Protein backbone atom coordinates (compact mmCIF):
# COMPACT_ATOMS: atom_id res chain seq x y z
CA UNK A 1 0.00 0.00 0.00
CA UNK A 2 1.47 3.41 -0.99
CA UNK A 3 2.05 6.29 1.37
CA UNK A 4 -0.75 8.82 1.52
CA UNK A 5 0.22 12.45 1.97
CA UNK A 6 -1.85 15.60 2.18
CA UNK A 7 -0.94 18.91 0.64
CA UNK A 8 1.01 21.28 2.86
CA UNK A 9 -1.02 24.03 4.47
CA UNK A 10 0.09 27.14 6.33
CA UNK A 11 -1.36 27.65 9.81
CA UNK A 12 -1.18 30.68 12.07
CA UNK A 13 0.40 28.67 14.89
CA UNK A 14 3.64 27.93 16.76
CA UNK A 15 5.26 24.62 17.66
CA UNK A 16 7.95 22.98 19.77
CA UNK A 17 9.08 19.39 20.22
CA UNK A 18 9.52 18.02 23.73
CA UNK A 19 11.43 14.75 23.87
CA UNK A 20 10.80 14.36 20.14
CA UNK A 21 7.03 14.83 20.41
CA UNK A 22 5.63 17.90 18.71
CA UNK A 23 3.15 20.28 20.29
CA UNK A 24 1.30 22.72 18.05
CA UNK A 25 0.01 25.90 19.70
CA UNK A 26 -3.12 27.34 18.11
CA UNK A 27 -4.87 30.59 18.92
CA UNK A 28 -5.82 34.06 17.84
CA UNK A 29 -3.23 36.76 17.33
CA UNK A 30 -2.07 37.97 20.76
CA UNK A 31 -3.24 34.81 22.57
CA UNK A 32 0.29 33.97 23.77
CA UNK A 33 1.56 31.43 21.24
CA UNK A 34 5.02 32.97 21.00
CA UNK A 35 5.32 33.57 24.75
CA UNK A 36 4.31 30.00 25.54
CA UNK A 37 6.72 28.72 22.89
CA UNK A 38 9.57 30.58 24.60
CA UNK A 39 8.55 29.16 28.01
CA UNK A 40 8.33 25.59 26.67
CA UNK A 41 11.77 25.94 25.11
CA UNK A 42 13.22 27.08 28.42
CA UNK A 43 11.25 25.13 31.05
CA UNK A 44 10.79 21.85 29.16
CA UNK A 45 14.05 22.06 27.22
CA UNK A 46 12.07 21.78 24.02
CA UNK A 47 13.30 22.09 20.46
CA UNK A 48 12.03 25.02 18.41
CA UNK A 49 10.02 24.17 15.31
CA UNK A 50 8.46 27.49 14.37
CA UNK A 51 6.61 30.60 15.44
CA UNK A 52 3.70 32.53 14.01
CA UNK A 53 3.31 30.47 10.82
CA UNK A 54 3.76 26.73 10.45
CA UNK A 55 3.52 24.41 7.51
CA UNK A 56 1.44 21.34 8.45
CA UNK A 57 1.10 18.21 6.42
CA UNK A 58 -0.20 14.73 7.04
CA UNK A 59 1.33 11.48 5.91
CA UNK A 60 -0.10 8.04 6.64
CA UNK A 61 -2.28 9.42 9.44
CA UNK A 62 0.54 11.32 11.20
CA UNK A 63 0.54 15.13 11.32
CA UNK A 64 3.89 16.89 10.86
CA UNK A 65 4.91 20.53 11.41
CA UNK A 66 7.70 22.51 9.78
CA UNK A 67 8.64 26.18 10.05
CA UNK A 68 7.45 28.53 7.33
CA UNK A 69 10.31 29.33 4.93
CA UNK A 70 10.31 33.08 5.64
CA UNK A 71 10.30 32.63 9.45
CA UNK A 72 12.76 29.76 9.97
CA UNK A 73 14.51 30.18 13.30
CA UNK A 74 12.71 33.42 14.21
CA UNK A 75 10.79 33.78 17.49
CA UNK A 76 8.98 36.97 18.45
CA UNK A 77 9.32 38.02 22.07
CA UNK A 78 6.68 40.71 22.53
CA UNK A 79 8.18 43.71 24.24
CA UNK A 80 11.70 42.88 23.00
CA UNK A 81 11.51 41.97 19.33
CA UNK A 82 12.50 39.00 17.20
CA UNK A 83 15.28 36.61 18.21
CA UNK A 84 17.02 34.05 16.06
CA UNK A 85 17.07 30.51 17.48
CA UNK A 86 18.23 27.08 16.43
CA UNK A 87 15.29 25.12 15.00
CA UNK A 88 14.39 21.70 13.73
CA UNK A 89 13.02 21.40 10.22
CA UNK A 90 10.21 18.90 10.89
CA UNK A 91 8.59 17.02 13.75
CA UNK A 92 5.58 14.74 14.23
CA UNK A 93 2.76 16.39 16.18
CA UNK A 94 1.45 14.49 19.21
CA UNK A 95 -0.61 17.21 20.93
CA UNK A 96 -2.50 20.34 19.92
CA UNK A 97 -3.06 23.13 22.43
CA UNK A 98 -5.72 25.69 21.66
CA UNK A 99 -5.03 28.85 23.63
CA UNK A 100 -8.09 30.38 25.22
CA UNK A 101 -9.25 32.68 28.02
CA UNK A 102 -8.53 31.44 31.53
CA UNK A 103 -12.27 31.04 32.25
CA UNK A 104 -12.62 28.66 29.27
CA UNK A 105 -10.09 26.13 30.62
CA UNK A 106 -11.91 23.00 31.82
CA UNK A 107 -10.96 21.46 35.16
CA UNK A 108 -10.48 18.08 33.44
CA UNK A 109 -9.62 17.54 29.81
CA UNK A 110 -12.62 16.43 27.77
CA UNK A 111 -12.24 14.14 24.77
CA UNK A 112 -11.23 16.55 22.05
CA UNK A 113 -9.24 16.28 18.85
CA UNK A 114 -7.33 18.38 16.35
CA UNK A 115 -7.94 16.87 12.91
CA UNK A 116 -5.84 17.48 9.86
CA UNK A 117 -6.18 15.37 6.73
CA UNK A 118 -6.38 11.75 7.89
CA UNK A 119 -4.44 12.57 11.07
CA UNK A 120 -5.71 13.52 14.47
CA UNK A 121 -4.14 14.27 17.81
CA UNK A 122 -5.52 15.05 21.24
CA UNK A 123 -6.32 18.72 21.86
CA UNK A 124 -6.24 20.63 25.13
CA UNK A 125 -7.61 24.11 25.74
CA UNK A 126 -5.26 26.05 28.02
CA UNK A 127 -4.41 29.63 28.95
CA UNK A 128 -0.97 30.61 27.65
CA UNK A 129 0.02 32.74 30.62
CA UNK A 130 -0.85 30.39 33.50
CA UNK A 131 2.35 29.37 35.27
CA UNK A 132 1.31 25.69 35.24
CA UNK A 133 0.66 25.52 31.48
CA UNK A 134 4.15 24.21 30.50
CA UNK A 135 3.92 21.50 33.18
CA UNK A 136 0.40 20.57 32.04
CA UNK A 137 1.63 20.20 28.45
CA UNK A 138 4.60 18.09 29.53
CA UNK A 139 2.33 15.88 31.69
CA UNK A 140 -0.19 15.52 28.86
CA UNK A 141 2.58 14.33 26.55
CA UNK A 142 3.55 11.73 29.15
CA UNK A 143 -0.08 10.58 29.43
CA UNK A 144 -0.36 10.38 25.65
CA UNK A 145 2.72 8.18 25.54
CA UNK A 146 1.53 5.93 28.35
CA UNK A 147 -1.06 3.21 28.64
CA UNK A 148 -3.82 5.54 29.88
CA UNK A 149 -5.21 6.06 26.41
CA UNK A 150 -8.85 5.22 26.00
CA UNK A 151 -10.38 8.71 25.99
CA UNK A 152 -7.85 10.25 23.57
CA UNK A 153 -5.30 9.51 26.34
CA UNK A 154 -7.05 11.80 28.78
CA UNK A 155 -8.64 10.04 31.72
CA UNK A 156 -12.40 10.13 32.20
CA UNK A 157 -11.87 10.71 35.92
CA UNK A 158 -8.94 13.12 35.52
CA UNK A 159 -6.51 10.81 37.36
CA UNK A 160 -3.29 9.74 35.66
CA UNK A 161 -0.68 7.07 36.34
CA UNK A 162 2.52 8.50 34.92
Secondary structure as UniProt FT lines:
FT   STRAND          9..11
FT   STRAND          13..18
FT   TURN            19..20
FT   STRAND          21..26
FT   TURN            29..30
FT   HELIX           33..43
FT   STRAND          47..50
FT   STRAND          54..59
FT   TURN            60..61
FT   STRAND          62..67
FT   HELIX           69..71
FT   TURN            72..73
FT   STRAND          74..77
FT   TURN            78..80
FT   STRAND          81..84
FT   STRAND          91..99
FT   HELIX           102..104
FT   STRAND          113..116
FT   TURN            117..118
FT   STRAND          119..126
FT   TURN            128..129
FT   TURN            131..132
FT   HELIX           133..145
FT   TURN            152..153
FT   TURN            156..157
//
